[in-house]
C-alpha cells in the first residue's frame, strides 16, 4: 500500500482548476465523472517538480456527497493504492476503520471508501483488474 494523493472538495471546479494550475503550477493528469451514479467530478493534478498529487472533487446538486460546504473542512479523502481492494478493505475494517457504504462490491472491486477513527474518509484503489469473487 502507498499513499497516492489527497482529495479536496471544491465548490467551483473550473475556478479551482485554474488556481491550482495557473497559480501553483500543478498539471492536470486525469479526470473523471461519476455523477451519473451519484458521485461527482474529479480531476487529478500533479506537481511536476515533486510528483505529489492532488485530486479536486466537485459534487453537483443531487450527488450523494453534496452537503453544505464549510470553509476549512475541504479535505475530501486520502487515496491509497493497494494490491487487493477487497482484502485491504476487510483488513482495515478489522483494525478499526468504519464502513461508508461504498465498499468493493459497489465499484466492481477496484475501489472502496472507509472512515478513519475521526471520520476522515480514506479511499483505497487498485490499478490491476480485481480478482473475481
trRosetta pair geometry for C-beta under 8 A, 3 or more apart (Angstrom, degrees):
i j d omega theta_ij theta_ji phi_ij phi_ji
1 80 5.3 13 -174 171 101 124
1 81 7.0 167 -149 83 52 51
1 82 4.8 -8 -102 -100 88 82
1 83 7.7 -96 -64 -2 62 78
1 88 6.6 124 -82 -125 124 138
1 124 7.6 -46 -131 -132 115 108
2 80 6.7 164 80 -155 29 79
2 81 5.6 -9 57 54 82 97
3 78 7.1 -44 -139 173 98 105
3 79 7.6 102 -165 85 57 56
3 80 5.9 -49 -102 -102 42 78
4 53 6.5 -34 153 60 65 137
4 79 4.5 -61 66 112 110 99
4 80 5.9 156 0 -122 96 19
4 81 4.7 102 -63 -26 122 93
4 125 7.1 -38 9 47 162 118
5 44 6.7 -100 -91 -136 171 98
5 52 7.8 121 -118 175 70 63
5 53 3.7 -66 -99 100 109 107
5 54 6.1 -179 -168 -87 106 17
5 55 5.2 94 127 -22 136 97
5 78 7.9 -175 95 -158 46 50
5 79 4.8 9 56 51 81 119
6 53 7.7 160 24 97 58 67
6 54 5.9 -19 66 -120 83 67
6 55 7.0 -156 99 26 37 81
6 75 7.0 -61 -176 -137 108 91
6 77 8.0 179 -161 94 51 41
6 78 5.7 -26 -113 -111 68 69
6 79 7.3 -163 -86 16 19 83
7 42 7.2 -36 -136 -136 119 122
7 54 7.7 136 -99 -175 33 54
7 55 3.8 -28 -105 73 82 114
7 56 7.7 -164 -154 -62 69 8
7 57 5.2 50 174 -27 109 122
7 75 7.6 92 83 -171 60 57
7 76 4.1 -71 117 71 98 112
7 77 4.6 10 51 55 122 74
7 78 7.2 -150 20 -76 81 23
7 79 6.1 81 -26 -29 106 107
7 123 7.1 43 1 7 138 134
8 54 6.8 -12 8 -173 106 102
8 55 7.2 158 20 80 57 60
8 56 6.4 -25 67 -113 83 53
8 57 6.7 -174 89 23 32 90
8 74 4.8 34 -169 138 96 104
8 75 6.1 -53 -109 -106 72 37
8 76 5.6 148 -141 -3 13 98
9 57 5.1 -46 -102 77 56 102
9 58 7.7 122 -161 -91 62 35
9 59 7.1 -25 -144 1 106 106
9 69 6.8 -161 124 -121 122 102
9 74 4.8 -142 54 -157 81 71
9 75 7.5 12 4 79 90 10
9 76 4.3 129 -47 -72 83 104
10 13 5.9 119 93 -92 124 49
10 15 7.7 -171 172 72 123 88
10 16 4.0 -49 -148 -34 153 162
10 56 5.1 -7 -1 -165 134 98
10 57 6.7 145 16 65 78 46
10 58 5.5 -44 72 -79 89 83
10 74 7.2 50 -73 -157 49 125
11 16 8.0 127 44 -39 52 121
11 58 7.5 112 -136 -126 9 89
11 69 5.3 -66 -77 -29 114 172
12 15 3.9 30 108 23 119 120
12 16 6.2 148 83 -17 66 88
12 58 7.7 19 -161 -116 5 127
13 16 6.0 -63 -147 41 27 107
13 17 6.1 29 157 -22 66 109
13 41 6.0 -15 -95 91 159 124
13 43 7.0 122 -167 -6 106 123
13 56 6.3 126 -138 135 77 125
13 58 4.0 -61 -66 -40 109 153
14 17 5.6 -50 -141 36 31 114
14 18 6.3 34 157 -20 63 104
15 18 5.9 -55 -152 35 28 111
15 19 6.5 27 152 -19 63 107
16 19 5.6 -53 -147 36 34 112
16 20 6.1 21 161 -10 69 109
16 56 5.3 155 116 -141 131 139
16 58 7.9 179 34 -66 135 109
17 20 6.3 -62 -142 43 26 101
17 21 6.0 10 164 -5 65 115
17 28 7.1 18 -156 -75 109 121
17 43 6.0 16 -98 72 111 166
17 45 7.9 178 -132 -70 70 125
17 56 6.4 -135 -73 41 74 167
18 21 6.3 -67 -139 46 22 99
18 22 5.4 -3 175 5 66 121
18 23 8.0 63 133 -8 64 93
19 22 6.7 -59 -119 50 16 92
19 23 5.1 -21 -167 21 58 125
19 24 7.0 39 143 -1 66 103
20 23 7.1 -32 -82 53 14 90
20 24 5.1 -37 -152 45 47 123
20 26 4.7 -26 155 41 93 128
20 45 5.6 -50 134 -116 133 175
20 54 6.8 -131 -157 86 145 140
20 56 6.9 -157 10 -58 154 127
21 24 7.3 -8 -44 57 7 77
21 25 7.3 30 -167 -134 37 8
21 26 5.6 -86 -92 71 52 73
21 27 6.8 82 -127 -100 94 32
21 28 6.5 -25 -87 -31 130 89
21 45 7.0 -134 -72 -129 81 126
25 47 7.1 58 100 -136 93 73
25 48 7.1 -89 150 23 101 102
25 49 7.9 31 119 -6 133 108
26 45 3.9 43 151 167 130 122
26 46 6.4 149 -162 67 86 24
26 47 5.6 -54 -105 -79 79 58
26 48 7.9 166 -135 -14 37 75
26 54 6.4 -51 -133 39 159 118
27 45 6.5 147 69 -158 32 73
27 46 5.5 -31 61 62 87 80
27 47 7.9 137 15 -106 81 14
27 48 5.7 61 -5 -52 125 101
28 31 6.8 -10 -172 -43 116 105
28 43 5.9 -48 -131 -178 103 113
28 44 7.3 106 -158 80 58 55
28 45 5.8 -45 -93 -100 47 73
29 44 5.0 -57 64 102 94 103
29 45 6.8 139 8 -124 88 21
29 46 5.0 41 -27 -5 134 114
29 53 7.7 -67 34 -124 138 109
30 43 7.4 165 91 -157 49 49
30 44 4.3 17 56 39 92 119
31 41 7.3 9 -177 179 102 88
31 42 6.6 180 -150 95 61 54
31 43 4.5 -14 -103 -106 98 72
31 44 7.0 -151 -72 18 48 70
32 41 7.3 -175 95 -151 47 53
32 42 5.4 0 56 56 86 93
33 36 7.2 67 130 -8 95 92
33 41 4.9 -11 -110 -108 74 83
33 42 8.0 -172 -79 23 34 64
34 37 5.9 -58 -180 52 78 92
34 38 7.6 -35 140 68 90 49
34 39 3.0 -4 109 68 112 138
34 40 6.2 14 63 45 90 33
34 41 7.5 -178 28 -80 64 35
34 42 7.3 17 7 0 105 104
35 38 7.6 153 -160 18 36 4
35 39 6.0 -102 -75 76 34 64
35 40 5.8 40 -78 -125 83 26
35 41 6.1 -15 -36 -48 112 80
35 60 5.6 31 -129 26 133 122
35 63 6.3 -74 -128 -90 80 104
38 63 6.0 116 -179 -153 50 57
38 64 4.1 42 168 -21 111 109
38 65 7.9 111 151 -6 79 80
39 59 7.6 -101 167 -115 44 86
39 63 6.3 -3 152 -149 13 110
39 64 7.0 -22 -81 34 40 103
39 65 6.9 24 -143 7 49 121
40 57 5.6 81 89 -177 139 83
40 58 5.4 -173 173 88 119 46
40 59 3.9 -80 -85 -93 134 59
40 60 6.5 157 -126 3 80 69
40 63 5.2 25 -72 -131 85 158
40 65 6.1 -75 -30 59 118 124
40 66 7.9 138 -82 -61 112 79
41 57 7.6 151 80 -154 47 46
41 58 4.8 -14 61 62 94 101
41 60 7.3 58 -5 -27 102 100
42 55 5.5 -4 -170 -177 112 107
42 56 6.6 159 -153 80 56 54
42 57 5.2 -12 -102 -101 89 69
42 58 7.5 -176 -78 22 42 68
43 55 7.0 159 77 -156 42 59
43 56 4.7 -2 53 50 95 104
44 53 6.0 -13 -169 -168 97 116
44 54 7.6 149 -156 80 51 41
44 55 5.3 -27 -98 -100 64 80
45 53 6.7 152 80 -156 50 62
45 54 4.8 -17 62 64 104 89
45 55 7.4 176 18 -87 75 29
45 56 6.8 53 -13 -15 114 99
46 51 6.5 -21 -171 -153 107 39
46 52 7.2 158 -152 82 61 37
46 53 5.1 -27 -97 -98 74 78
46 54 7.9 177 -80 22 31 69
47 50 4.5 13 97 44 129 92
47 51 6.5 -40 72 16 82 14
47 52 4.7 19 24 52 121 84
47 53 7.7 -133 8 -71 76 34
47 54 7.9 69 -33 -6 89 102
48 51 7.9 23 -158 -71 17 47
55 76 7.5 -94 93 61 103 130
55 79 6.7 67 -5 -11 140 138
57 65 8.0 -45 156 116 125 148
57 76 4.5 77 36 -95 144 174
57 77 7.8 66 -31 19 156 93
59 63 4.0 -133 -172 70 92 153
59 65 4.5 -120 -115 89 150 95
59 66 4.5 -166 131 -76 113 68
59 67 7.9 16 89 10 148 62
60 63 5.4 115 58 -31 59 110
60 66 6.7 -56 97 -77 29 129
61 66 5.7 119 -119 -155 32 165
62 66 6.5 58 36 11 25 148
63 66 4.2 116 55 -29 88 97
69 73 7.9 177 -172 71 56 94
69 74 7.5 26 -160 -93 99 83
70 73 4.3 24 82 32 102 126
71 74 7.5 -10 -145 -39 37 103
75 78 7.7 -3 -178 -49 112 82
75 120 6.7 -19 116 -139 129 107
76 121 6.7 -42 150 58 51 128
77 113 6.6 -69 -125 -134 150 112
77 120 7.5 141 -122 166 51 76
77 121 3.8 -60 -101 101 96 106
77 122 6.3 162 -166 -99 93 15
77 123 4.7 74 141 -20 138 101
78 120 7.0 34 -2 147 108 117
78 121 7.4 164 18 96 65 60
78 122 5.3 -25 63 -116 91 70
78 123 7.1 -174 83 26 38 75
79 122 7.9 154 -89 -168 26 56
79 123 4.5 -21 -106 71 74 109
79 124 7.8 160 -156 -86 57 25
79 125 6.3 2 -167 3 103 119
80 122 6.7 7 2 180 112 100
80 123 7.0 171 25 89 65 57
80 124 5.2 -21 71 -109 97 71
80 125 7.2 163 84 25 46 74
81 124 7.9 128 -118 -160 11 62
81 125 5.8 -43 -107 76 58 86
81 126 6.8 105 -164 -106 70 41
81 127 6.7 5 -149 -23 117 97
82 85 6.0 128 74 -84 119 51
82 87 8.0 -158 151 70 128 89
82 88 4.3 -40 -175 -29 162 162
82 124 5.0 6 1 -172 128 108
82 125 7.0 138 24 64 79 34
82 126 5.7 -63 76 -75 68 89
83 87 7.8 -21 85 57 86 127
83 88 7.7 132 50 -41 64 119
83 126 6.5 51 -179 -121 13 118
83 128 7.6 8 -156 31 58 126
84 87 3.9 33 108 25 122 116
84 88 6.0 149 84 -15 66 89
84 126 6.6 36 -91 -79 18 150
84 130 7.8 101 -143 -136 62 75
84 131 6.9 -10 -129 9 104 116
85 88 5.9 -64 -142 44 26 106
85 89 5.9 34 159 -28 66 109
85 104 4.9 144 119 -103 112 115
85 107 7.9 -81 148 78 163 121
85 109 5.8 150 60 178 126 59
85 110 6.3 135 -18 -167 154 14
85 111 6.3 -112 -128 -89 150 13
85 112 5.4 141 178 -2 109 106
85 124 5.6 151 -130 116 80 105
85 125 6.9 -7 -89 -133 117 18
85 126 5.0 -119 -37 -10 95 113
85 130 6.3 -50 31 -106 112 115
86 89 5.7 -53 -147 30 26 116
86 90 6.7 19 158 -12 61 106
86 104 4.6 -81 -85 26 74 175
86 109 6.1 -30 -44 -138 105 91
86 112 7.9 119 -86 -31 40 141
86 130 7.1 96 -18 -158 107 117
86 131 7.6 -96 25 56 130 95
86 133 7.5 159 -103 -91 162 94
87 90 6.2 -61 -155 38 29 106
87 91 6.3 28 151 -19 65 109
88 91 5.5 -54 -144 38 34 114
88 92 6.1 33 158 -19 68 106
88 112 7.9 172 86 48 94 126
88 124 5.3 -155 106 180 132 157
89 92 6.1 -59 -150 37 25 107
89 93 6.5 26 152 -19 62 106
89 103 6.2 103 -174 -153 149 84
89 104 5.5 -134 -9 -29 158 109
89 112 4.5 8 -95 79 125 166
89 114 6.9 165 -141 -49 73 122
89 124 6.5 -160 -71 59 75 141
90 93 5.6 -51 -148 34 33 114
90 94 6.4 31 154 -18 65 106
91 94 5.8 -60 -152 38 31 110
91 95 6.4 15 153 -9 66 112
92 95 5.7 -64 -144 45 34 104
92 96 8.0 -74 174 58 58 54
92 97 4.0 9 150 10 95 145
92 114 5.4 169 120 39 135 172
92 122 7.5 -140 -165 87 154 138
92 124 7.4 -171 -14 -35 151 146
93 97 5.4 -75 -84 68 39 93
93 98 7.9 86 -123 -105 73 15
93 99 6.6 15 -106 -57 115 88
93 114 7.0 -136 -70 -122 72 137
96 117 6.0 -10 148 -73 121 99
97 114 4.0 24 166 159 128 137
97 115 6.4 148 -169 67 74 45
97 116 6.5 -43 -115 -100 80 39
97 122 7.0 -81 -132 44 129 129
98 114 6.4 144 67 -174 42 81
98 115 4.2 -23 61 58 101 105
98 119 7.7 -18 44 -103 137 54
99 103 6.3 -19 -146 -70 113 107
99 114 6.3 -53 -105 -119 35 78
99 115 7.7 -12 65 14 10 90
100 103 7.9 166 56 -54 71 66
100 113 4.6 -40 43 104 145 100
100 114 6.1 -157 -14 -110 99 25
100 115 5.9 123 -68 -32 96 92
100 121 6.6 42 -81 -123 151 101
101 106 7.4 64 144 -45 60 158
102 106 5.2 -110 -145 74 54 147
102 107 6.9 51 179 -35 89 111
102 111 7.6 -23 151 118 109 95
102 112 6.2 162 120 -153 75 51
102 113 4.3 32 74 32 118 106
103 106 5.6 103 52 5 56 102
103 107 7.9 -154 100 10 32 92
103 112 5.1 11 -151 -133 38 112
104 107 6.3 -80 -150 51 36 92
104 109 4.8 34 179 -115 103 48
104 110 7.8 135 -145 21 80 25
104 111 7.4 167 -111 78 59 28
104 112 4.8 -43 -56 -63 65 119
104 130 7.3 147 -169 -135 116 151
105 109 7.5 28 -86 -63 32 66
106 112 7.8 111 46 -111 98 71
107 110 5.4 -107 135 54 108 73
107 111 4.3 -75 137 55 167 84
107 112 6.6 -148 26 -68 129 55
108 130 6.8 173 136 31 69 138
109 126 7.9 -37 141 44 79 123
109 130 3.0 153 124 147 128 175
109 131 7.5 -142 179 49 149 48
109 133 7.6 -160 -80 -43 129 96
110 125 6.4 16 155 -152 76 73
110 126 5.8 -124 -148 55 61 81
110 130 5.6 -122 -67 -36 61 114
111 123 6.4 -13 -165 -172 106 98
111 124 6.8 160 -151 85 55 52
111 125 4.8 -8 -101 -101 88 77
111 126 7.8 -156 -70 17 52 65
112 123 7.5 162 83 -152 39 55
112 124 5.4 -8 58 56 85 97
113 121 5.5 -9 -172 -166 112 106
113 122 6.9 155 -155 77 60 45
113 123 5.2 -27 -99 -98 82 69
113 124 7.7 178 -85 17 34 70
114 121 7.4 146 79 -152 33 58
114 122 5.2 -21 66 60 83 98
114 124 7.4 19 7 -6 104 109
115 119 5.2 -19 -171 -139 127 37
115 120 6.6 136 -156 65 71 33
115 121 5.9 -43 -97 -94 68 51
115 122 7.2 152 -110 12 16 84
116 119 7.1 -45 64 28 67 16
116 120 4.7 -3 33 57 113 90
116 121 8.0 -125 0 -58 81 7
116 122 5.9 89 -46 -28 90 117
126 130 6.5 115 67 -80 133 77
